[in-house]
Amino acid sequence: MATDDLRLRDASAVLDKAAGENFPVAPFFLPRAWRDDLMAVYGVVRLIDDIGDSDLAPEAAHARYLGLDPAHADDPPRLLDAVEADLGRLFDGGEPGHPLVRALRPTAERTAVTIDPFLGLIAANRQDQHVTRYKTFDDLVAYCALSANPIGRLVLAITGTTTPERLRLSDAICTGLQIIEHIQDVAEDLRRDRVYLPIEDMLRFHVSEADLAAPTAGASVRALVAYETERARRLLNEGTPLVGSVHGRLKLLLAGFVAGGRAAAHAIAAAGYDVLPGPPKPTKPRLLREAGAVLRGEG
């Protein structure tokens, strides 16, 4: 297979994961330019996360595209360093080596997207290599500032709607969404030797990691999950005014994000806060009701 074909195959394998995300990456109702930019950003974001999670296809040539010896294809720290260098080349006007980073060039040239959000995501994935527990809720929020908040900032940059207040509101939404995702994925994360429930809260509710490994949640785990879910809800509510600050199709997109988080929180509650058998999933009718409430400005 020709080199260009291999690059297209490897890039497409990353981009194809968009279909499995919790939220549509580039919904059909958005302008074509926004959809193209969102997919270009998604490609790099997914690449960074897949490196951090060691989820890249083993037969792919990502290390070689990034200028590394294939012997380092399973070395997340080296790969993350190489992605950072490749992004630096792009934003400095040079020629990056990875096809997904190269595909970001039109977005970098026509929008306000900068390297900073990507550096935050790289820092989060570096942190994942050696930090698997968080002592306090503030520690978890600081991690979300790296792992989640850059996504909202990229959306605002692509749509040309960035202001200091919108950044603050977007950060609250993204952190809330990330915490809800962590709550949904407690069992899966534990299998990866990661726990995103703050240690101080686990101690407060008398929850051990052995309790989190059980097939179903006992009363203490359910109480802890309810407590963290309410914290995430408050963050979503704090950020919801962002939706009313914009107009048109962007308003629909942001309302969908907030509604998705609210509906997921409702699904967790409807499951009796037992997330251990698997992630509680919101129903489509609930998602539509939440979207309508967000668009109407209801809390």
C-alpha positions in Angstrom: 0.0 0.0 0.0 1.3 3.5 -0.9 2.5 5.8 1.8 -0.3 8.3 1.3 -2.9 5.5 1.4 -1.4 4.3 4.7 -1.6 7.8 6.2 -5.2 8.2 5.1 -6.0 4.8 6.6 -4.4 5.5 9.9 -6.0 9.0 10.1 -9.4 7.6 9.2 -9.2 5.0 11.9 -8.8 7.8 14.5 -11.5 10.0 13.0 -14.0 7.1 12.7 -14.2 7.0 16.5 -16.3 10.2 16.3 -19.4 8.0 15.8 -18.9 6.5 19.3 -18.6 9.7 21.3 -21.1 10.7 23.9 -22.0 13.9 21.9 -22.1 14.4 18.1 -18.7 15.9 17.1 -19.9 17.9 14.2 -23.8 17.8 14.0 -25.4 18.2 10.6 -27.1 21.4 11.4 -23.9 23.4 11.8 -22.4 25.3 8.9 -20.0 23.3 6.7 -17.0 25.3 7.7 -17.7 24.7 11.4 -18.2 21.0 10.8 -14.9 20.8 8.9 -13.1 22.7 11.7 -14.6 20.6 14.5 -13.6 17.3 12.7 -10.1 18.6 12.2 -9.8 19.5 15.9 -11.4 16.2 16.9 -8.7 14.3 14.9 -5.9 15.8 17.0 -7.8 15.6 20.3 -8.6 12.0 19.7 -5.0 11.3 18.7 -3.8 12.8 21.9 -6.3 10.9 24.1 -5.6 7.6 22.3 -1.9 8.0 22.9 -2.5 8.7 26.6 -4.8 5.7 26.9 -2.5 3.4 24.7 -5.5 2.9 22.4 -3.8 3.5 19.0 -4.0 0.6 16.6 -0.7 -1.4 17.0 -0.2 -1.7 13.2 -0.6 2.0 12.6 2.5 4.2 11.8 1.7 7.1 14.2 5.2 7.0 15.7 6.8 7.3 12.3 4.6 10.2 11.2 5.7 12.0 14.3 9.4 11.4 13.6 9.9 8.6 16.1 11.5 5.2 15.8 8.7 2.6 15.5 10.3 1.0 18.6 8.6 3.9 20.6 5.1 3.2 19.2 4.0 2.0 22.7 5.7 4.8 24.7 3.0 7.4 25.5 5.3 10.0 27.1 7.5 10.0 23.9 4.5 10.1 21.6 2.9 13.0 23.6 6.2 14.9 23.4 6.3 14.3 19.6 2.7 15.4 19.1 3.5 18.6 21.1 6.5 19.2 18.8 4.4 18.5 15.7 1.7 21.0 16.8 4.5 23.5 17.5 5.7 23.2 13.9 2.1 23.7 12.7 1.4 26.9 14.7 4.9 28.2 14.0 4.2 28.0 10.2 6.2 24.9 9.6 5.3 21.5 8.1 4.0 18.9 10.6 4.6 15.2 10.0 1.3 13.7 11.3 -1.6 13.7 8.8 -4.1 14.6 11.5 -2.0 17.6 12.6 -1.5 18.7 9.0 -5.3 18.5 8.5 -5.6 21.1 11.3 -3.8 23.8 9.2 -6.9 25.3 7.5 -8.6 25.6 10.9 -5.5 27.3 12.4 -5.3 29.7 9.5 -9.0 30.8 9.3 -10.1 30.7 13.0 -8.9 31.9 16.4 -7.8 28.4 17.4 -4.3 28.4 19.1 -2.0 25.7 20.4 -2.9 26.4 24.0 -6.0 24.1 24.3 -4.0 21.2 22.8 -1.2 21.8 25.2 -3.7 21.5 28.0 -4.9 18.1 26.7 -1.4 16.9 26.3 -0.6 17.9 29.9 -3.7 16.0 31.1 -2.6 12.9 29.3 0.9 13.2 30.7 -0.7 13.4 34.1 -2.7 10.3 33.4 0.6 8.4 33.1 1.5 8.8 36.7 -1.6 10.2 38.6 -4.4 7.7 39.0 -6.1 9.1 42.2 -7.2 12.5 43.2 -7.1 13.6 46.9 -9.6 16.4 46.8 -12.4 17.7 44.6 -10.3 20.8 43.9 -7.6 18.5 42.6 -10.1 16.8 40.3 -11.4 20.2 39.0 -7.8 21.2 38.3 -7.4 18.0 36.2 -10.6 18.8 34.3 -9.2 22.2 33.5 -6.6 20.3 31.4 -8.6 17.3 30.2 -12.1 18.9 29.5 -12.2 22.7 29.5 -10.0 23.0 26.3 -12.8 21.4 24.3 -15.2 24.2 25.1 -12.5 26.7 24.4 -11.8 25.2 21.0 -15.5 25.4 20.1 -15.7 29.0 21.1 -12.5 29.7 19.1 -13.8 28.0 16.0 -17.1 29.9 16.1 -15.5 33.2 16.9 -17.5 33.7 20.1 -14.7 33.8 22.7 -15.1 36.3 25.6 -13.7 36.1 29.1 -17.2 35.5 30.5 -18.0 32.8 28.0 -14.7 31.1 28.8 -15.7 31.0 32.4 -19.1 29.6 31.7 -17.8 27.1 29.2 -15.2 25.8 31.7 -18.0 25.2 34.2 -20.0 23.2 31.7 -17.0 21.1 30.5 -15.9 20.3 34.0 -19.4 19.3 34.9 -19.6 17.0 31.9 -16.3 15.5 32.6 -17.2 14.7 36.2 -20.5 13.1 35.1 -18.6 11.0 32.6 -16.2 9.9 35.4 -19.2 9.0 37.6 -20.7 6.9 34.8 -17.4 5.1 34.2 -16.4 4.3 37.8 -16.2 0.5 37.1 -14.4 0.8 33.8 -11.9 3.4 35.2 -11.2 1.1 38.1 -10.3 -1.7 35.7 -7.7 0.7 34.3 -6.5 1.4 37.8 -7.9 4.9 37.8 -10.3 6.4 40.4 -11.8 9.8 39.8 -13.9 10.0 42.9 -12.0 12.2 45.3 -10.2 10.3 48.1 -11.5 12.7 50.8 -15.1 12.1 49.7 -14.6 8.3 49.6 -13.3 8.5 53.2 -16.2 10.8 54.2 -18.8 8.3 52.9 -16.8 5.2 54.1 -16.2 3.9 50.6 -13.3 1.7 49.7 -11.9 0.7 46.3 -13.1 -2.8 47.1 -16.6 -1.3 47.3 -16.2 0.2 43.8 -15.2 -3.2 42.5 -18.4 -4.9 43.6 -21.0 -6.0 41.0 -23.5 -3.5 42.4 -23.3 -0.5 44.7 -24.1 -0.6 48.4 -25.7 2.3 50.3 -22.4 4.1 50.9 -21.3 4.0 47.3 -24.8 5.2 46.2 -24.6 8.1 48.6 -21.2 9.1 47.4 -22.3 8.9 43.7 -25.4 11.0 44.5 -23.1 13.6 46.2 -20.7 13.9 43.2 -23.6 13.9 40.7 -25.1 16.9 42.5 -21.8 18.7 42.4 -21.6 18.1 38.6 -25.2 19.3 38.2 -24.3 22.6 40.0 -21.4 23.1 37.6 -23.7 22.5 34.6 -26.3 25.0 36.0 -23.5 27.5 36.6 -22.4 27.4 33.0 -25.9 27.2 31.4 -26.1 31.0 30.8 -23.5 30.4 28.1 -26.3 29.0 25.9 -28.4 32.2 26.2 -25.3 34.4 25.3 -25.1 33.0 21.8 -27.5 32.7 18.9 -28.5 30.5 16.0 -27.0 27.1 15.4 -24.3 27.5 18.0 -27.0 28.0 20.6 -28.5 24.6 19.5 -25.1 23.0 19.8 -24.3 24.3 23.3 -27.8 23.5 24.5 -27.2 19.9 23.3 -24.1 19.7 25.4 -25.8 20.9 28.6 -28.8 18.8 27.9 -26.7 15.7 27.4 -25.0 16.3 30.8 -28.3 16.9 32.6 -29.9 13.9 31.0 -26.9 11.7 32.0 -27.2 13.0 35.6 -30.9 12.1 35.5 -30.1 8.6 34.2 -27.6 8.1 37.1 -30.3 9.2 39.6 -32.9 6.9 37.9 -30.5 4.0 38.3 -30.6 4.6 42.1 -27.0 6.0 41.8 -25.7 2.5 41.1 -23.2 3.0 38.3 -21.2 -0.2 39.0 -23.1 -2.5 36.6 -22.3 -0.1 33.8 -22.9 3.5 32.7 -26.5 4.5 33.1 -27.6 5.9 29.7 -30.1 8.8 29.2 -33.2 8.1 27.0 -33.8 10.1 23.9 -37.1 11.6 25.2 -35.3 12.8 28.4 -32.5 14.3 26.3 -35.1 16.2 24.2 -36.9 17.4 27.3 -33.7 18.7 28.8 -32.7 20.4 25.5 -36.0 22.2 25.4 -35.6 23.3 29.0 -32.1 24.6 28.4 -33.3 26.6 25.3 -36.2 28.0 27.3 -33.7 29.1 30.0 -35.1 26.9 32.7 -32.9 25.7 35.5 
